[in-house]
Amino acid sequence: MHGAGLNLFRGLAASAAACVTPPRRPYACYYAQWSPLLCLLVSYRTLARDAFTHAFARPFCVQYASAASHLFDCLSICHLCGSFDDVRMRARLLASRRCRAVLRPRRKVSDVTNLEIVRQNTALITYADGTTEDRDTRTLRQDDATTSAWMLARAALDATASEFACAALDESPFLSRAALLDRKLHGTVPTPVDTPATRFGQASEPLAVQAYRDKTGFEVRATGLYTCDELRYGASPDGVVVDRATGEEGLLEVKCLYRERRRAFVSAAKPPARFVAQVQGQLAITGKEWCDLAIWIPNHLAVFRVPRDAYYWDAVLKPGLVAFSNELRRRRCVV
């Protein structure tokens, strides 16, 4: 298995090397030549990543699983951007990531029979084998959403920060307040959205975080789901950071803009209004005083320091969320 896997990896690496070091001819011709290979690798990226992880389930082979993960992520970014400009830069960013291959078995969502938020930042999880576990929700990683209880914990809440604009203001471009009420009423876990934009965001987020580290010099600590003391609302920031100049701890929220992916610079000169409710909700629930909103496209990273606005939370967001929760409870009583 080791020899066959290594040979397969070498073949893929050789193909990737040809991609990263293109011949001296227009990018359009080059992209057209390699597009079928990229489509194939992108389509089976998750399957191939899992195959490497399981095939190389021994310590001395972890680097191959890690390298395969970086390879497929890099090819995905190149394919989704439709361009090979600055591929070497993106490859270097990917290579600097730690190996994310986890070789110990994990609980799957299907193993969980019940999840209840019992205290602030604490969930009681019941598994199919009858065992229970008190789990700090801040350890539920959102990048492991398909193999952890993170999605179930979010579904157990009335609303999370990414839903605040919809629940409190009915201003989401993707979902109406009525549709969100229907989904929460049945307590179903939403089906992951699979579009070019979401795939671009998922593959680009590690690049954006690394670019933020390089630009600011701040370390980014992974975090999970925070819940409020009322056990109704939650927030999952993309990271926790410490400002080296002041020593204060704040949040990081990353946005990878698919529609602007071919631009030379991020067009926004200030934090876009569509992200305000999410960021302010995260600050209110976590108790942090600021959040760095990092807006990333392949050629540029813009960072906006957003201070906590207590008035906006108390006068705008919180009343709307309370009205949403009250309506949700009324409808549950009727049902």
C-alpha positions in Angstrom: 0.0 0.0 0.0 2.8 2.4 0.9 4.6 1.8 -2.4 1.5 2.1 -4.6 0.3 5.2 -2.7 3.7 6.8 -3.0 3.9 6.2 -6.7 0.4 7.6 -7.1 1.4 10.7 -5.1 4.5 11.2 -7.2 2.4 11.1 -10.3 0.0 13.7 -9.0 2.9 15.8 -7.7 4.5 15.7 -11.1 1.3 16.9 -12.7 1.0 19.6 -10.1 4.6 20.7 -10.7 3.8 21.1 -14.4 0.9 23.2 -13.4 2.9 25.4 -10.9 5.7 25.9 -13.5 3.9 26.4 -16.8 5.6 26.6 -20.1 6.4 30.0 -21.7 3.1 30.5 -23.5 -0.2 32.3 -22.7 -2.0 31.2 -19.6 -5.2 30.7 -21.6 -3.6 28.0 -23.8 -2.1 26.4 -20.7 -5.3 26.4 -18.7 -7.2 24.9 -21.7 -4.6 22.0 -21.8 -4.8 21.2 -18.1 -8.5 21.9 -17.5 -9.6 18.3 -17.9 -7.1 17.1 -15.3 -8.0 19.9 -12.9 -11.7 19.1 -13.3 -11.0 15.5 -12.5 -8.9 16.3 -9.4 -11.3 18.9 -8.1 -14.3 16.6 -8.5 -12.6 13.8 -6.6 -10.6 16.0 -4.2 -12.5 14.9 -1.0 -12.4 11.2 -2.0 -8.7 11.4 -2.8 -7.9 13.2 0.4 -9.7 10.5 2.4 -7.9 7.8 0.5 -4.5 9.2 1.3 -5.5 9.7 4.9 -6.5 6.1 5.4 -3.9 4.6 3.2 -1.1 6.4 5.0 -2.3 5.8 8.6 1.1 5.4 10.1 3.2 8.2 11.5 6.0 8.1 9.0 3.5 8.5 6.1 1.5 11.4 7.6 3.5 13.9 5.4 2.1 12.3 2.3 -1.5 12.6 3.4 -0.8 16.3 4.3 0.9 17.0 1.0 -2.0 15.4 -0.9 -4.4 17.6 1.0 -2.4 20.7 0.1 -2.1 19.6 -3.5 -5.9 19.2 -4.0 -6.7 22.4 -2.2 -4.2 24.3 -4.4 -5.6 22.8 -7.6 -9.1 23.6 -6.5 -8.2 27.3 -6.0 -6.5 27.5 -9.4 -9.5 25.9 -11.1 -12.1 28.0 -9.4 -10.2 31.2 -10.0 -9.9 30.3 -13.7 -6.4 31.7 -13.7 -2.9 30.6 -12.8 -1.6 34.0 -11.7 0.3 33.8 -8.4 0.0 30.1 -8.2 3.4 29.8 -6.6 2.3 32.2 -3.9 -0.8 30.2 -3.1 1.2 27.0 -3.1 3.6 28.4 -0.5 0.7 29.5 1.7 -0.8 26.0 1.5 2.5 24.4 2.2 2.9 26.3 5.5 -0.3 24.8 6.9 -0.1 22.1 9.5 -1.1 18.6 8.5 -4.8 18.3 9.1 -4.9 14.5 8.7 -6.4 13.1 11.8 -5.7 9.4 12.3 -7.8 8.7 15.3 -11.5 7.6 14.7 -14.1 10.3 15.2 -17.7 10.3 16.2 -20.0 10.9 13.2 -23.2 12.9 13.2 -25.1 9.7 12.6 -23.7 8.4 16.0 -25.4 11.2 17.9 -29.0 10.5 19.0 -29.5 13.8 20.9 -27.7 17.0 21.5 -28.9 19.7 24.0 -27.3 23.0 25.0 -27.4 22.7 28.8 -25.2 25.6 29.9 -23.4 28.5 28.3 -20.8 27.0 26.0 -21.7 23.5 27.1 -23.6 20.7 25.2 -24.9 17.4 26.5 -24.4 14.8 23.7 -26.0 11.4 23.7 -24.6 8.8 21.4 -26.2 5.8 19.8 -24.4 3.4 22.1 -26.1 5.0 25.1 -23.1 7.0 26.4 -23.3 10.7 27.1 -20.8 13.5 27.2 -20.6 17.0 28.4 -18.8 18.9 25.7 -17.5 22.5 25.6 -19.0 23.8 22.4 -16.0 26.0 21.8 -14.1 22.8 21.0 -16.5 21.8 18.2 -14.6 22.8 15.2 -16.5 24.2 12.2 -14.0 22.8 9.7 -15.0 19.3 11.0 -18.6 20.0 10.4 -19.3 16.7 8.6 -17.7 14.5 11.3 -18.6 16.3 14.5 -21.5 17.7 16.5 -20.9 21.3 15.4 -23.8 21.3 12.9 -26.1 19.7 15.5 -25.2 22.2 18.1 -26.0 25.0 15.7 -29.3 23.5 14.9 -30.2 23.3 18.6 -30.0 27.1 18.9 -32.6 29.6 17.7 -30.1 31.4 15.6 -26.3 31.7 15.1 -24.4 34.8 14.1 -24.4 34.0 10.4 -28.2 33.9 10.6 -28.7 37.1 12.6 -29.2 39.3 9.5 -31.9 36.9 8.4 -33.6 36.2 11.8 -33.5 39.7 13.2 -33.6 42.0 10.1 -34.8 39.7 7.3 -32.0 41.0 5.2 -30.2 37.9 4.0 -29.8 37.5 0.3 -29.8 33.7 0.6 -32.7 32.9 2.9 -35.9 34.6 4.0 -36.9 35.0 7.7 -40.0 32.8 7.0 -37.9 30.0 5.5 -35.5 30.2 8.5 -38.4 29.9 10.9 -39.7 26.8 9.0 -36.3 25.2 9.2 -35.8 25.9 12.9 -39.4 24.8 13.7 -38.5 21.2 12.5 -35.0 21.3 14.1 -33.4 19.9 10.9 -29.7 20.2 10.2 -29.4 22.2 7.0 -28.0 20.4 4.0 -24.6 21.8 3.1 -24.8 24.1 0.1 -22.5 23.0 -2.8 -22.0 25.8 -5.3 -18.9 27.2 -7.0 -19.0 30.1 -4.4 -19.1 27.8 -1.4 -16.4 25.5 -2.7 -14.2 28.6 -3.4 -14.8 29.8 0.1 -14.0 26.5 1.8 -10.9 26.0 -0.2 -9.7 29.6 0.2 -10.3 30.1 3.9 -6.9 28.5 5.0 -5.2 30.7 2.5 -6.9 33.8 3.8 -6.0 32.9 7.4 -2.4 32.4 6.5 -2.3 35.7 4.5 -3.8 37.4 7.6 -1.0 35.9 9.8 1.6 37.1 7.3 0.2 40.6 7.1 -0.4 41.3 10.8 2.0 39.0 12.5 -0.8 37.8 14.8 -1.3 34.1 15.7 -4.7 32.7 15.0 -6.2 30.2 17.4 -8.9 27.9 16.1 -12.1 28.0 18.0 -15.6 26.6 17.9 -19.2 27.5 18.9 -19.8 30.1 21.6 -23.3 30.3 23.1 -25.0 33.0 25.1 -26.2 32.6 28.7 -29.8 32.5 27.5 -28.9 29.3 25.5 -30.7 30.7 22.4 -28.0 32.2 20.3 -24.5 31.2 19.2 -21.5 32.3 17.1 -18.6 30.6 15.4 -15.8 33.0 14.6 -13.1 31.9 12.3 -10.5 32.4 14.9 -9.3 34.1 18.1 -6.3 36.5 17.8 -4.2 38.6 20.1 -3.2 42.1 19.1 0.6 42.2 19.8 0.5 46.0 20.2 -2.1 46.1 22.9 -2.2 42.6 24.2 -6.0 42.5 23.7 -7.8 39.4 22.5 -10.2 39.7 19.6 -11.8 37.7 16.9 -11.1 36.9 13.2 -13.8 36.6 10.6 -12.8 35.7 7.1 -14.7 36.3 3.9 -13.5 35.0 0.5 -15.3 36.9 -2.2 -16.1 34.6 -5.2 -17.5 37.4 -7.3 -14.3 39.5 -7.0 -11.9 36.6 -7.4 -10.4 38.0 -10.6 -10.0 41.6 -9.3 -6.6 43.0 -8.5 -7.8 44.6 -5.2 -10.8 44.2 -2.8 -13.3 46.8 -3.9 -14.6 47.6 -0.4 -13.1 50.7 1.4 -15.0 49.9 4.6 -16.6 46.8 6.2 -19.5 45.8 3.8 -22.9 46.3 5.4 -24.0 42.7 4.7 -21.4 41.4 7.3 -22.2 43.9 10.1 -24.9 41.8 11.8 -22.7 38.7 11.9 -19.6 40.4 13.2 -21.5 42.4 15.9 -23.4 39.3 16.9 -20.1 37.4 17.3 -18.7 40.2 19.5 -21.8 40.4 21.7 -21.9 36.6 22.3 -18.2 36.1 22.8 -17.7 39.3 24.9 -14.7 40.4 22.8 -14.2 44.1 22.1 -13.1 43.9 18.4 -13.0 41.7 15.4 -10.7 41.8 12.4 -12.8 41.3 9.3 -10.5 39.9 6.7 -11.7 40.1 3.1 -9.7 37.9 0.8 -9.3 37.4 -3.0 -6.4 35.6 -4.6 -4.5 38.9 -5.3 -5.3 40.9 -2.3 -6.3 40.9 1.4 -8.1 43.7 3.1 -8.4 43.8 6.9 -10.9 46.0 8.7 -10.8 46.4 12.5 -14.5 46.4 13.7 -15.1 47.6 17.3 -17.9 46.3 19.3 -21.1 48.4 19.0 -23.2 47.7 22.1 -25.9 50.1 21.0 -26.4 48.3 17.7 -26.7 45.0 19.6 -29.1 46.3 22.3 -31.3 48.5 20.0 -31.3 46.7 16.7 -30.1 43.0 16.7 -31.2 41.8 20.1 -34.9 43.0 19.8 -35.2 41.4 16.4 -33.7 38.1 17.7 -36.0 38.0 20.7 -39.0 38.6 18.4 -37.8 35.7 16.2 -37.4 33.4 19.2 -40.8 34.3 20.5 -42.4 33.6 17.2 -40.6 30.3 17.0 -41.8 29.2 20.4 -45.4 30.2 19.6 -45.3 28.1 16.4 -43.9 25.2 18.3 -46.7 25.3 20.8 -49.2 25.3 18.0 -47.6 22.3 16.4 
